[in-house]
Amino acid sequence: MRQFFFTFGMVPAQFTDPTAEGFTGFTLVGLFPFVTNMFLHGGWLHYLSNMWTLYIFGDNVEDRMGPFRYLFFYLLTGLAASVTHFFLYAYSPIPTLGASGAISGIMGAYLFLFPMAKITFLFPILFIPFFFNISAYIYIVIWFLTQLINGLSSYMFRYNSQGIAFWAHIGGFAAGVLAYYFFVNKRRKRKYV
């Protein structure tokens, strides 16, 4: 499994450090992990949390874009997430895995496409689940600020890293905010959630 993650996960050092395990440099085949990492996850909890977030935000964004534009948008924001992580951690020997960067891009689009929408938020207190209706706008802004704070902290204090690619989330989100308008199908009627 380790070799699989090092082959298909995005390992920045494989492009920048000739002594790194699996060094490929910038070859066409070597660039595939910038995309393939989006389809890998570090465990079931990682996978389920990503799919739950995609379920909440993705269907409405897909409805506004159409399936093909949505697919390209998803891949573009995921690629932006990978590139952001690569530039900030160019010599990291740790594989980056997960759809979180692309899903962050979907959340960036959702923020502007559905600012008045409400989502049901689960907040467990002492293992008791409490459900709250909250503005999607407020939820996404708070989520982004936590990513930014954690990203700055992990970058400044690298010895205290949590193993989460916060900057990939930020890069994907920024790409989603900047690019969503060009992917929205203007002829599709808006549906309110």
C-alpha positions as CSV (number, residue, x, y, z in Angstrom):
1,M,0.0,0.0,0.0
2,R,2.9,2.4,0.8
3,Q,4.3,2.0,-2.7
4,F,0.8,2.7,-4.2
5,F,0.5,5.9,-2.2
6,F,4.0,7.0,-3.3
7,T,3.2,6.3,-6.9
8,F,-0.3,7.9,-7.2
9,G,-0.2,10.3,-4.3
10,M,1.4,13.7,-4.9
11,V,4.9,13.7,-3.3
12,P,6.5,17.1,-3.8
13,A,10.0,15.8,-3.2
14,Q,9.7,13.4,-6.2
15,F,9.8,16.4,-8.5
16,T,12.4,18.5,-6.7
17,D,14.9,16.2,-4.8
18,P,16.9,13.7,-7.0
19,T,17.7,11.7,-3.8
20,A,14.0,11.3,-2.9
21,E,12.3,7.9,-3.2
22,G,10.5,7.6,-6.5
23,F,12.1,10.7,-8.0
24,T,10.6,11.4,-11.4
25,G,11.3,15.1,-12.1
26,F,8.9,17.0,-14.3
27,T,8.1,14.3,-16.9
28,L,4.6,14.0,-18.4
29,V,3.9,10.7,-16.7
30,G,5.5,12.0,-13.5
31,L,2.8,14.8,-13.4
32,F,-0.1,12.3,-13.1
33,P,0.0,12.3,-9.3
34,F,-1.1,16.0,-9.4
35,V,-4.5,14.6,-10.5
36,T,-4.5,11.0,-9.2
37,N,-4.0,12.0,-5.6
38,M,-7.6,13.5,-5.7
39,F,-9.0,9.9,-5.9
40,L,-7.1,8.5,-3.0
41,H,-7.8,8.7,0.7
42,G,-5.8,8.0,3.9
43,G,-8.6,5.9,5.5
44,W,-12.4,5.4,5.7
45,L,-12.9,8.4,7.9
46,H,-11.1,10.7,5.5
47,Y,-13.1,9.2,2.6
48,L,-16.5,9.5,4.3
49,S,-15.9,13.1,5.5
50,N,-15.0,14.1,2.0
51,M,-17.9,12.3,0.4
52,W,-20.3,13.8,3.0
53,T,-19.1,17.3,2.3
54,L,-19.3,16.7,-1.5
55,Y,-22.9,15.4,-1.0
56,I,-23.9,18.6,0.9
57,F,-22.4,21.1,-1.5
58,G,-21.7,19.3,-4.8
59,D,-25.1,18.6,-6.2
60,N,-26.3,22.2,-6.2
61,V,-23.1,23.4,-7.9
62,E,-23.3,20.6,-10.5
63,D,-26.9,21.7,-11.1
64,R,-25.8,25.2,-11.9
65,M,-22.8,24.1,-14.1
66,G,-24.1,20.9,-15.7
67,P,-22.2,17.6,-15.4
68,F,-19.4,18.2,-17.9
69,R,-18.5,21.7,-16.7
70,Y,-18.8,20.5,-13.2
71,L,-16.3,17.7,-13.8
72,F,-13.8,20.0,-15.4
73,F,-14.3,22.5,-12.6
74,Y,-13.7,19.8,-10.0
75,L,-10.5,18.6,-11.7
76,L,-9.3,22.2,-12.1
77,T,-9.8,23.1,-8.4
78,G,-8.2,19.8,-7.4
79,L,-5.2,20.6,-9.6
80,A,-5.0,24.1,-8.1
81,A,-5.0,22.5,-4.7
82,S,-2.1,20.1,-5.6
83,V,-0.1,22.9,-7.2
84,T,-0.6,25.2,-4.1
85,H,0.6,22.4,-1.8
86,F,3.5,21.7,-4.1
87,F,4.8,25.2,-4.2
88,L,4.6,25.7,-0.4
89,Y,6.0,22.2,0.5
90,A,8.3,21.6,-2.5
91,Y,10.7,19.3,-0.7
92,S,8.2,17.3,1.4
93,P,8.6,13.5,1.2
94,I,5.1,12.9,2.4
95,P,2.4,11.8,-0.1
96,T,-0.6,14.2,-0.4
97,L,-3.9,12.3,-0.7
98,G,-7.6,13.2,-0.9
99,A,-10.4,15.1,-2.7
100,S,-10.4,17.8,-0.1
101,G,-8.8,20.4,-2.3
102,A,-11.2,19.9,-5.1
103,I,-14.2,19.8,-2.7
104,S,-12.9,23.1,-1.2
105,G,-13.2,24.5,-4.7
106,I,-16.8,23.3,-4.8
107,M,-17.4,25.1,-1.5
108,G,-15.9,28.3,-2.9
109,A,-18.3,28.2,-5.8
110,Y,-21.2,27.4,-3.4
111,L,-20.4,30.4,-1.4
112,F,-21.2,32.7,-4.3
113,L,-23.9,30.7,-6.1
114,F,-26.0,30.0,-3.0
115,P,-25.2,32.6,-0.3
116,M,-28.7,32.5,1.2
117,A,-28.9,28.7,1.5
118,K,-29.2,26.9,4.8
119,I,-27.5,23.6,5.7
120,T,-28.0,21.3,8.6
121,F,-24.9,21.1,10.7
122,L,-24.1,18.2,13.0
123,F,-22.3,19.2,16.2
124,P,-21.6,16.4,18.7
125,I,-21.4,17.2,22.4
126,L,-20.2,14.4,24.6
127,F,-21.1,11.9,21.8
128,I,-24.7,13.2,21.6
129,P,-25.4,14.6,18.1
130,F,-27.0,18.0,17.9
131,F,-28.3,19.3,14.6
132,F,-28.4,23.0,13.8
133,N,-29.6,24.9,10.7
134,I,-27.0,27.4,9.8
135,S,-26.4,29.7,6.9
136,A,-24.1,28.1,4.3
137,Y,-22.4,31.4,3.9
138,I,-21.5,31.6,7.6
139,Y,-20.4,27.9,7.7
140,I,-18.1,28.2,4.7
141,V,-16.6,31.5,5.9
142,I,-15.8,30.0,9.4
143,W,-14.5,26.8,7.7
144,F,-12.2,28.9,5.5
145,L,-10.9,31.0,8.4
146,T,-10.1,27.8,10.3
147,Q,-8.2,26.5,7.2
148,L,-6.3,29.7,7.0
149,I,-5.4,29.8,10.7
150,N,-4.3,26.2,10.6
151,G,-2.5,26.6,7.4
152,L,-0.5,29.6,8.7
153,S,0.3,27.7,11.9
154,S,1.4,24.6,10.1
155,Y,3.6,26.6,7.7
156,M,5.2,28.7,10.5
157,F,5.6,25.8,12.9
158,R,6.3,22.9,10.6
159,Y,7.5,20.7,13.5
160,N,3.9,20.9,14.9
161,S,2.2,19.7,11.7
162,Q,-1.1,17.9,11.9
163,G,-0.7,15.9,8.7
164,I,-3.4,17.8,6.9
165,A,-2.7,19.8,3.7
166,F,-4.4,23.0,4.8
167,W,-2.8,25.0,2.0
168,A,-4.2,22.5,-0.6
169,H,-7.7,23.3,0.8
170,I,-7.0,27.0,0.6
171,G,-5.6,26.7,-3.0
172,G,-8.6,24.7,-4.1
173,F,-11.0,27.1,-2.4
174,A,-9.4,30.2,-4.0
175,A,-9.5,28.5,-7.4
176,G,-13.2,27.8,-6.9
177,V,-13.9,31.4,-6.0
178,L,-11.9,32.8,-8.9
179,A,-13.2,30.3,-11.6
180,Y,-16.8,29.4,-10.7
181,Y,-18.3,32.2,-12.8
182,F,-16.7,30.8,-16.0
183,F,-18.2,27.4,-15.5
184,V,-21.8,28.3,-14.6
185,N,-24.2,27.5,-17.4
186,K,-26.0,30.8,-17.9
187,R,-29.0,29.0,-19.6
188,R,-29.7,26.8,-16.6
189,K,-32.5,28.1,-14.4
190,R,-31.5,28.7,-10.8
191,K,-33.0,26.3,-8.3
192,Y,-33.1,27.4,-4.7
193,V,-32.1,25.0,-2.0
